[in-house]
């Protein structure tokens, strides 16, 4: 399998060959000089251990430097939570009270954000929640949302791309309380986590960070759960892939190499109402998808990322990797497979609100790495939202570049895309929304129920370089009936005690 974009591809000279060689590439980004290693088993992130006392389930994470062996005989400096690169998978159930002790073993200040989680602002882990070197932060909250594939990563102001690029990221899986699932749910067996990201390597094995496109760092080598050239040996006739785009900038369009359809059962913030057959799944940075793949005995298949139409100008699409073809994961089914249960006709699903429930409409224009013409200011509150509110946010990309929008402490559904209504049956729960150039999305958002006028949440582009450049804003949740004029517009510099 080939997972490397050729040097000619980076010059925009398309070439094709068997086995998944890339078409096109990222102009201006050098190709990694290290050879592609032989295929190796996909690493499965360990489940984070926990203890339960007095009704609180407690986890512990330590962010620290390490070294990783992505290529044989080459050591790469990396960062990770409890592992050299990446992090363990945290798993808990809806309704559980959880606490996470996060210790900073790094040489600089960081933070840890629970991406997709609805929770009080003081525990969100955004840029107002710094963890100094040697300190431990211990957020605690009750999980108040349906089963979903969430994740956690750093969110320090202005350097989020650098911290995530060094390796700090992990999954946070939320289950339903009874643990029952009509879907494959044996972690690492038929329920497979796939944290997909990309890097370019220097000759001595370090991550290349000196060159970036207008979108940020786009690499030529895929790391799937920290594995280069991975394969998965499967004994199950149906597998569930929990796919996270953890790349700083690259977008992926996932599909099977044999052109057979996949079944989409979940998006960022929850399961669909019913399984949906899809030919491919586009994920921009920060988005997730739960995909079912049916396998045939002894017949390998590859999960591949195909070229995609992001609606951008030609040069822009090259610089974000949209013209690339990449092999993501080779799947090797056994000669005899365990039979799978019939695909359910319906899934555990929380219906979305009706548009009539929206209390107001807000418009956000995305362009030139700013929102509504203003760059991020840590001392400015941009929006005031009532706790528990349902609102429509109009996300307007007025730029020629791709952008997306992640809204903290909110779950929503796209109800209109570029002037076309999205049928209720086609809507899905999300927290990160791709907004193609020169288009408008209308998103029906439901916010959390924990007012705190002193501690803000973020909304921002999840192309991390754009976020670091200032494409981010802040909002606070206030009690229902609060006069917006009475809310201070200068939040606390630090939203919590991290000593």
N, C-alpha and C positions, 0 to 999 in steps of 0.2 A: 504494500500500500504506500502511496505517496501522499504526504501531508504538507509538502513544502511548495511554496510558490517560486517558480523558476525566475532567474534573473531577467530573462527576456520578458517574462510576464510583467515584471515591475516596470518595464519600459513601455508597457501597453501593447506588446506584440502577442496577439493571441495564438496559442498553439494547442494542439490536442493530441493525446496519446491514451493508451489503455491504462486502466487501473486508477483512475481518479486524478491524473495530473491536472494542475490548475490551468484554467483559462483566464487570461487577463491578470491584473494584479494591482498593486498599490504603488502608484508612481512616486518616485523619490525615496522609497524605503529600501535599504539594501537587503539582499537575501542573506539568510544565515549561512555562514561558511561551514557549519558542522554538518556531517552527513546524517541522513535519516537513519535512526537505529532500527534494528530488526523488530518486527512486531512483538509485543509483550502483553501479558494479561492486564486488563483494565483494573486499576486500583479502585477499591471501594472505600470511601471515607468511613472510618470507624464511627459507630454510634457513641455519642458523648455519654459517659457514665453520669449517674445522678443519685442523690439520696433524697428521701422524703421524711420530713419531720414536721409535726404540728400542721399538717395539711399543706406544706409548701414543698414543692419538688425543686431541688437545688442542683444546678450545674456549675462547673468552673471552667473557664477558658484563660489561657495565657498567650498573649501575643508576643512573639519573640523571634529573633533572627535565627536562621539555620542555613543548611546547605542541602541542595537537592541534586540527584543524579538523573537528569533528564536524558543525557547522552552517556553511553558507556565510557568510563574513565575520565569524565569531565564533571567537575563540581561547580554548581551554580549557586551564588549567594541568594537566598530567598528569605521571606518572612512567612510565618504561619501561626495559626492558633493551635497550640499543643502538638502540631506536626510541622515539618520543615516548610511545607507549602500547602496552602488551603486551610482546612479546618474540619473538625469532626461534625457529623450531622447531629443536631439537637432534635429530639423527637418528644413531643408532649401532646396532650389531648385538650380539646375544647372544654372549657370549664375549669381546668387545672390552674392552681396558683403556682407560678414559677419564679425562681430567683436565679440570676446568673452572676457569679463572681467573675469579673473580667479584670485580669491583672496585666498591666503594661510592662513587659520585659524588653521593650524596644528602647533605643537610645534617644527617642524623641516622643513628643506628645501625640497621642492618637485618640480615636473614639471608636465605638462600635454601635452601629445602627441596625435595628431589626427591621429589615426591608419587607414591607407588606403587612406588618403587624399593626393592629389598632390597640393603643395603650396610652397611658398618661404621658404628657410631653416630657416630664422629668426623666422618664425611662426610655425615651425614643432613641437616644444615642446620636443625635445630630451634632453639628459643630458647636453648640452651646453646652455640650457635655464632654469636655476634654478629660482624658485620663493621662495624668502626668507620668513620666518614667518612674517605675517602681510602685506606683499607686494601684489600688484596686477599686473598681466601681461595681456596685451590687444592685442593679435595678431589680425590681420585683413587681409583678403584675399578674392579673388573671386573664387567661386567654379567652377572648370573647368573640371568636369568629369561627366560621366553619372550617372543615378540613381543607388544607391547601399546602402547596409547596412554596415556602417562603425562604428567605436567606438572610445572612448577616454579613456585614462588611464595615470597614472604617468609613468615617465621614468627617475628617478634620478639615476645617475651612481652608480652601486654596490648595490643598495637597492630597485630595481624595484619590485622584488618578494614580499618584506615585505609591500610595499605601496599598491600594488594591492591586496595582501592577506588580508589586513585589510578592504578592501571593495571598494576602489576607482576605479570605472569603470562605463561607461554609453554608450549608443548607440548614433550614429550620422547618421541619415537617410537623404540621398540625393534623392530628387524627380526630375522628369523632369519638365521643366518650366511651362507647361500647366496644370500640376496636374493630367492629365488624366492617367489612368492605366487600362490595360486589366485584372489586377490581383486584388484580394481582397485588399482594401486599407483603410478601416475604422479602424483607430488605436484603438487597445484595444477591437475591436468588432470581426472583421474577419481578421485583420492584427495584429498579436500577437507577441510582442517582447519576446524572451526567452534568457535571460542572464544566462547561465548555469555555475556553478562553484561548488567547493567541499571544505569542511572543516572537520577537526576532532575537537571535543570539549573536554575540560577538565571537571572535575566534577563540577566546579564552573561556567561553561558556557563560559569560554574564548576559543579563538582559540588555538589549540595545535600547537606550532611552534618549539618545542625542538627536534623533530625527523623528519628526511627527508630521502627520498631515494636518489639514485644517480641522480635522475631527479628533485628533489625538494620536495615541500610539496604536498603530495597526501592525500586527506581526505576521510572519510568514509560516509559523509553525504552530499547530494546534496542540494544546494541552487539555486532555479530558480527564478530570479528576487528577490532574498533575501527571498524566501518562502521555508520552509521545508514542504514536503508532499503536494504539490500543486495540485489543480484540477481546470479545466477551464469549466465553464458552457457555452455552445455554442448554439446560435439560428440559426447559419448559416450552410448550408449543405457543404460548403467548407471553410476552413480556411487556411490562409497563416502564417506560423511560420517563423519568422526571428531569426534563432538560432545562437548564439555566444558562442563559447567555451572560456570563460573567466577564466578558471582554470590555475593555475600556471604551472601545469605539466600534469594532467590527460588528456587522449584522450578518445573520445566517438565515438561509432558507433550507430547512431540513426536509429531506425526502429519502425514500428507499432507492437503492441502486437498481432494483429490478422493476421499477416503475409501478409496483403495486401500491395501492392506497394504504394509508395509516388511519388509525382511529383516534381522534382528539377527544379526551375525556375531561381535561381541566386546563385552565389558564391561570394567570398570576394568583388570583385570590380565591379560587374555589373550583369545584367541579361544575361541569355543564349540566343542563337539565337532562340531556340524553347524549349518548355517544354520537359523534359526528364524523363521518368519513371525509378525509381530506387527502389531497395529493401531496401537499407540502405544508410546512408551518414556518412562517417568518417570525424571527425573534430579534428585536433590537436590544441593545444593552440593558440589562436589568429585567427583561421579560422572561417568563417561564411558560412551559407547556408540558402537559402530561399526555404522552402518546402511547398507544397500544400497537404492537407489531406482532402479527401472526407469523410463525415460522414453520418451515417444512423440514422434516428430518434430513439431516446430512446436507442441506443446501445452504451455503453461506450467503449472507446478504450484508450490504454495507449501508450504514446511515451516513448520508452525504449532505453537504451544504452546496446548493446550486446557485448559479447567478440569479440575481433578483432585480426587479424594477422598483427602485426606491423613489422614482419620480423626480430625480435630481438631474442636473446638467451632467453631461458625459464625464468631464474631468473629475467632478465631485464623486461620481459613482466609483471611478477607479480608485480614488484616494481613500475610500472607506471599505474597499474590498468587495463591492457588490457584483463585480464581474467574475469573481473567483469560483472555481469548483474545488471543493475540499472533501476528502474522506475524513469522516469524524470517528466512526467506530465500525470495525469489522465484527460481525456477529456470526459465530460458528455453532449452529445447532447440532446436538448429538444425533446419532443415527436413530435412536428411539427417544421420543419426547413424551413428557407427561401431558396428558390431555388437559385442555383448559375448559373451564365452566362456560356455559353459554353467555354471550355478551348481553348484559342487562339492557332492557328497553328504556329504563329511566335510572337516573343517578341521584344520590342524596344532594339536593340542591336548594339553595335559598333564593326564592324569586326576587328579582330586582324591584325597586320602587317604580311607581308610575310617574311619568313626567309631571303630572299635575301636583305631585307632592313637593316639587322644587320650590323653595321659598324665594330664590332669587337667581339671577343669571350674572355671571362675571365673565369678562373677556380678557384673554391673555395673548399678547402678540409676541411670537418667538422670532428673533432675528438678530444677527450680528453679536451673538453670545450675550444678549441681554433679554429681559422680559419686560414688555411694555415700556421699552426705551430706557430702562434703568438697570444698572448692575447691582449685584447683591451688596447689601450693607448690613453688617451684623447688628447695627444699632437701630435699624428701621423696621417697623412692622408694616407690611404691605397690605395685608387683608385681615379683617376681623370676621370670624365665622362663629355662629352659635353652635354649641355642643349638640351633637345628635342631628344636626341639620342635614337636609337633602338639598343640593344645589346643582345647577347646570353650569359647568365651566366650558366656555368656548375657547378652544385651543387653536389659535390661528398662526400657522407657520408662514410668515411674510418673507421668508428667506429662500434662496435657491439651494440651500443645504438641508439634508435630513436633520430632524431633531425629534426627540421624544420628551415626554413629561412624566415624571414620577411625583406623586402627591403623597406625602407622609400622612399616616393616621386616617386614611380614607380608602374606601373600596368603591369602584364605580363600573359603569357600563357605557359603552359608546352607543348613543341613540341616533346619531346622524353623522355621516362621513361625507364631506365635500358636497353637501346639499342633498344627499340621498339618505332617506330614513333607513335605519337598521331594524329589521323585524324583531320583535321580542324573542322569538324562538332562536334567533341567531346571535343574541347578545350573550356575553360572558363576563364574569367578574374579573376585574383587573385593577392594578394600581400603577401601571406604567403603560403609557399610550404613545404609539408611534404616530407622528404628525408629518405626513409627506410635505415636501416643499409646495408652497402656494395653495395650501388646502386648509380647511377648517374642520375640526372635530367638535361635536357637541357631546360632552360627557356628563352623565348623571351620576353625581358623587354623593355617597353617604358617609358622613364624618363620625368620628368617635364621640363618646359621651363623657369625656373627662375634661371639664373646663379648667383652664389655668391661664389667666390673662398675662402672667409674668413670664411664661416659658413658651417660646414659639416652636412650631413645626415648619418644615421646609417644603417647597415645591421647586422642581428643578429639572433641567435636561439631564438624562442619565448617560449621555456621552460625556464621560467624566472630565475631559479637558474643557468642554463647554461650561460645565458646572464650575470648575475651578477658575475659569476666566470671568465668571460673574453671572452666568445664566441660571440664577436662583433667586427665589423670594421667600418671604416668611409670612406665616399667619398664626394667629392665636385663636384658641377656642374660648368662648366666654359663655356664661350662663344665659339661658333663654331670657329675652327681655332686656338684656344689657344695652345701655346707650353706648354706641360705638365711640362717641366723643369722650366718654369717661375712661376709655382704656388707654393707658400710657403707650406711646409709640416707641419708647426706648427700652427694649428688654434687658434682662440681666445678661451680663457678659458671659457668665457661666451659669447654666441652669440647674446644677446640682453640686452637691459636695462629693468630691472624689478623693478625699484624704484617706 
